[in-house]
Amino acid sequence: MDDFQHALDLDVRQELEAAAHAYEQIIAQPDAPLDAYLNLACLYWRCLDFEFTWSLTLEISFIWRAGERVWQVLDAAEAVYPDCAEIRFWRAYFRLTTLDTPPFVEECCALVQQPNATLVPYFYLYSATQDSRYREQANRLYCEAQITLTTKNRYIVSVLESFFSA
């Protein structure tokens, strides 16, 4: 099994400290895949939410490290993948949810128009606006995210489920 698959497996099993360690080892390599950075950043970001972490018995030192590393991981990802819209999306989304910055719907609309755009911003576009123009893409993202339920994908699925069932 390769290192990235091992990290994914740990993440899916919600062995978050071990998954974070595995992702950290991967992103220390010059050829680290984008998803290693994104999964790690989302894992760290989720660990800052008490409602998410209360039942996971995480070490407090790990949670503190997550708070320090989340932004550093995004910075490192952007240094390697400077044109990646998904990195910019997560940076804005983390700010929105942790720092209570204003909504960024217009910026998000611009991100999904970029070359090599990802479906990920559609969970925010659909949940923030409930505009039917975004439902098809949000549904496609929902289906894709369910395939490998990493911390990032679990979050996306949970957000979309709350709006799809409403």
C-alpha positions as a LaTeX table, in Angstrom:
\begin{tabular}{lrrr}
\hline
Residue & $x$ (\AA) & $y$ (\AA) & $z$ (\AA) \\
\hline
Met1 & 0.00 & 0.00 & 0.00 \\
Asp2 & 1.39 & 3.39 & $-0.87$ \\
Asp3 & 1.78 & 6.16 & 1.70 \\
Phe4 & $-1.09$ & 8.29 & 0.40 \\
Gln5 & $-3.52$ & 5.37 & 0.44 \\
His6 & $-2.42$ & 4.59 & 3.98 \\
Ala7 & $-3.12$ & 8.19 & 5.03 \\
Leu8 & $-6.53$ & 8.03 & 3.35 \\
Asp9 & $-7.36$ & 4.79 & 5.14 \\
Leu10 & $-6.43$ & 6.28 & 8.51 \\
Asp11 & $-8.48$ & 9.39 & 7.73 \\
Val12 & $-11.52$ & 7.34 & 6.68 \\
Arg13 & $-11.26$ & 5.31 & 9.91 \\
Gln14 & $-11.09$ & 8.65 & 11.78 \\
Glu15 & $-7.71$ & 7.86 & 13.28 \\
Leu16 & $-7.03$ & 11.54 & 12.96 \\
Glu17 & $-3.72$ & 11.90 & 14.76 \\
Ala18 & $-2.23$ & 9.00 & 12.81 \\
Ala19 & $-3.75$ & 10.31 & 9.56 \\
Ala20 & $-2.33$ & 13.78 & 10.19 \\
His21 & 1.10 & 12.29 & 10.84 \\
Ala22 & 0.88 & 10.27 & 7.62 \\
Tyr23 & $-0.26$ & 13.29 & 5.59 \\
Glu24 & 2.54 & 15.39 & 7.13 \\
Gln25 & 5.09 & 12.84 & 5.95 \\
Ile26 & 3.61 & 12.94 & 2.45 \\
Ile27 & 3.57 & 16.74 & 2.13 \\
Ala28 & 7.21 & 16.82 & 3.22 \\
Gln29 & 8.01 & 15.17 & $-0.12$ \\
Pro30 & 8.53 & 17.31 & $-3.24$ \\
Asp31 & 5.97 & 15.36 & $-5.28$ \\
Ala32 & 3.15 & 15.42 & $-2.72$ \\
Pro33 & $-0.32$ & 15.23 & $-4.28$ \\
Leu34 & $-2.67$ & 18.16 & $-3.87$ \\
Asp35 & $-5.21$ & 16.00 & $-2.05$ \\
Ala36 & $-2.70$ & 15.27 & 0.72 \\
Tyr37 & $-2.50$ & 19.00 & 1.47 \\
Leu38 & $-6.24$ & 19.54 & 1.19 \\
Asn39 & $-7.17$ & 16.53 & 3.29 \\
Leu40 & $-4.67$ & 17.52 & 5.96 \\
Ala41 & $-5.80$ & 21.14 & 6.06 \\
Cys42 & $-9.44$ & 20.08 & 6.37 \\
Leu43 & $-8.58$ & 17.50 & 9.04 \\
Tyr44 & $-6.77$ & 20.14 & 11.09 \\
Trp45 & $-9.58$ & 22.66 & 10.58 \\
Arg46 & $-12.23$ & 20.17 & 11.73 \\
Cys47 & $-10.15$ & 19.45 & 14.85 \\
Leu48 & $-10.68$ & 23.07 & 15.89 \\
Asp49 & $-14.42$ & 22.42 & 16.26 \\
Phe50 & $-15.27$ & 21.14 & 19.74 \\
Glu51 & $-18.50$ & 19.54 & 18.54 \\
Phe52 & $-16.47$ & 17.48 & 16.09 \\
Thr53 & $-13.66$ & 16.51 & 18.45 \\
Trp54 & $-15.43$ & 15.94 & 21.76 \\
Ser55 & $-15.95$ & 12.20 & 21.21 \\
Leu56 & $-12.67$ & 11.50 & 19.41 \\
Thr57 & $-10.32$ & 11.51 & 22.44 \\
Leu58 & $-7.69$ & 13.62 & 20.74 \\
Glu59 & $-4.69$ & 14.86 & 22.68 \\
Ile60 & $-4.96$ & 18.56 & 23.50 \\
Ser61 & $-1.44$ & 19.04 & 22.13 \\
Phe62 & $-2.66$ & 17.68 & 18.79 \\
Ile63 & $-5.59$ & 20.11 & 18.75 \\
Trp64 & $-3.22$ & 23.01 & 19.47 \\
Arg65 & $-0.94$ & 21.82 & 16.68 \\
Ala66 & $-3.93$ & 21.61 & 14.34 \\
Gly67 & $-4.71$ & 25.25 & 15.05 \\
Glu68 & $-1.16$ & 26.24 & 14.19 \\
Arg69 & $-0.77$ & 23.99 & 11.17 \\
Val70 & $-4.05$ & 24.52 & 9.31 \\
Trp71 & $-2.93$ & 27.84 & 7.80 \\
Gln72 & 0.64 & 26.67 & 7.30 \\
Val73 & $-0.56$ & 23.66 & 5.32 \\
Leu74 & $-2.66$ & 25.90 & 3.07 \\
Asp75 & 0.36 & 28.18 & 2.56 \\
Ala76 & 2.53 & 25.19 & 1.66 \\
Ala77 & $-0.11$ & 23.88 & $-0.73$ \\
Glu78 & $-0.38$ & 27.25 & $-2.43$ \\
Ala79 & 3.40 & 27.40 & $-2.84$ \\
Val80 & 3.35 & 24.08 & $-4.71$ \\
Tyr81 & 0.00 & 24.57 & $-6.50$ \\
Pro82 & $-0.25$ & 28.36 & $-6.95$ \\
Asp83 & $-3.15$ & 28.27 & $-9.43$ \\
Cys84 & $-5.38$ & 25.92 & $-7.45$ \\
Ala85 & $-8.87$ & 27.33 & $-6.92$ \\
Glu86 & $-9.70$ & 24.73 & $-4.27$ \\
Ile87 & $-6.91$ & 25.97 & $-2.01$ \\
Arg88 & $-8.27$ & 29.51 & $-2.28$ \\
Phe89 & $-11.76$ & 28.18 & $-1.61$ \\
Trp90 & $-10.78$ & 26.39 & 1.60 \\
Arg91 & $-8.78$ & 29.41 & 2.82 \\
Ala92 & $-11.85$ & 31.64 & 2.41 \\
Tyr93 & $-14.18$ & 29.00 & 3.85 \\
Phe94 & $-12.00$ & 28.41 & 6.92 \\
Arg95 & $-11.92$ & 32.17 & 7.51 \\
Leu96 & $-15.69$ & 32.34 & 7.18 \\
Thr97 & $-16.29$ & 29.54 & 9.66 \\
Thr98 & $-13.51$ & 30.21 & 12.17 \\
Leu99 & $-12.98$ & 33.96 & 11.96 \\
Asp100 & $-16.55$ & 34.92 & 11.04 \\
Thr101 & $-15.54$ & 36.81 & 7.91 \\
Pro102 & $-18.32$ & 37.92 & 5.54 \\
Pro103 & $-19.82$ & 35.42 & 3.08 \\
Phe104 & $-17.88$ & 35.04 & $-0.14$ \\
Val105 & $-20.49$ & 33.87 & $-2.65$ \\
Glu106 & $-19.28$ & 36.13 & $-5.47$ \\
Glu107 & $-15.67$ & 35.08 & $-4.99$ \\
Cys108 & $-16.79$ & 31.46 & $-4.92$ \\
Cys109 & $-18.69$ & 31.91 & $-8.20$ \\
Ala110 & $-15.45$ & 33.19 & $-9.74$ \\
Leu111 & $-13.52$ & 30.18 & $-8.40$ \\
Val112 & $-15.81$ & 27.66 & $-10.09$ \\
Gln113 & $-15.32$ & 29.44 & $-13.41$ \\
Gln114 & $-11.55$ & 28.99 & $-13.38$ \\
Pro115 & $-9.79$ & 26.39 & $-15.53$ \\
Asn116 & $-9.50$ & 23.03 & $-13.78$ \\
Ala117 & $-12.15$ & 24.11 & $-11.26$ \\
Thr118 & $-13.32$ & 21.59 & $-8.72$ \\
Leu119 & $-16.85$ & 20.83 & $-7.58$ \\
Val120 & $-15.93$ & 21.51 & $-3.94$ \\
Pro121 & $-17.07$ & 25.17 & $-3.83$ \\
Tyr122 & $-20.56$ & 24.06 & $-4.84$ \\
Phe123 & $-21.35$ & 22.75 & $-1.38$ \\
Tyr124 & $-20.85$ & 26.30 & $-0.11$ \\
Leu125 & $-22.63$ & 27.94 & $-3.03$ \\
Tyr126 & $-25.65$ & 25.67 & $-2.63$ \\
Ser127 & $-25.79$ & 25.80 & 1.16 \\
Ala128 & $-25.26$ & 29.58 & 1.30 \\
Thr129 & $-27.78$ & 30.47 & $-1.39$ \\
Gln130 & $-30.01$ & 27.41 & $-1.85$ \\
Asp131 & $-30.07$ & 28.50 & $-5.47$ \\
Ser132 & $-31.27$ & 25.69 & $-7.73$ \\
Arg133 & $-28.57$ & 26.65 & $-10.27$ \\
Tyr134 & $-26.02$ & 25.01 & $-7.97$ \\
Arg135 & $-27.99$ & 21.90 & $-6.98$ \\
Glu136 & $-26.82$ & 19.64 & $-9.82$ \\
Gln137 & $-23.14$ & 20.31 & $-9.15$ \\
Ala138 & $-23.70$ & 20.02 & $-5.39$ \\
Asn139 & $-25.39$ & 16.67 & $-5.93$ \\
Arg140 & $-22.49$ & 15.44 & $-8.09$ \\
Leu141 & $-20.06$ & 16.56 & $-5.38$ \\
Tyr142 & $-22.18$ & 14.78 & $-2.75$ \\
Cys143 & $-21.99$ & 11.52 & $-4.70$ \\
Glu144 & $-18.25$ & 11.86 & $-5.30$ \\
Ala145 & $-17.54$ & 12.72 & $-1.65$ \\
Gln146 & $-19.33$ & 9.61 & $-0.43$ \\
Ile147 & $-16.86$ & 7.36 & $-2.26$ \\
Thr148 & $-13.99$ & 8.04 & 0.17 \\
Leu149 & $-15.21$ & 9.49 & 3.46 \\
Thr150 & $-12.14$ & 11.41 & 4.58 \\
Thr151 & $-12.64$ & 14.14 & 7.16 \\
Lys152 & $-12.98$ & 16.64 & 4.31 \\
Asn153 & $-15.53$ & 14.56 & 2.45 \\
Arg154 & $-17.52$ & 13.72 & 5.61 \\
Tyr155 & $-17.88$ & 17.43 & 6.21 \\
Ile156 & $-19.04$ & 18.11 & 2.66 \\
Val157 & $-21.54$ & 15.24 & 2.83 \\
Ser158 & $-22.92$ & 16.42 & 6.18 \\
Val159 & $-23.42$ & 19.99 & 4.96 \\
Leu160 & $-25.15$ & 18.88 & 1.79 \\
Glu161 & $-27.32$ & 16.29 & 3.56 \\
Ser162 & $-28.72$ & 19.00 & 5.81 \\
Phe163 & $-29.82$ & 21.00 & 2.76 \\
Phe164 & $-30.92$ & 18.09 & 0.57 \\
Ser165 & $-33.19$ & 16.74 & 3.31 \\
Ala166 & $-34.69$ & 20.14 & 4.13 \\
\hline
\end{tabular}
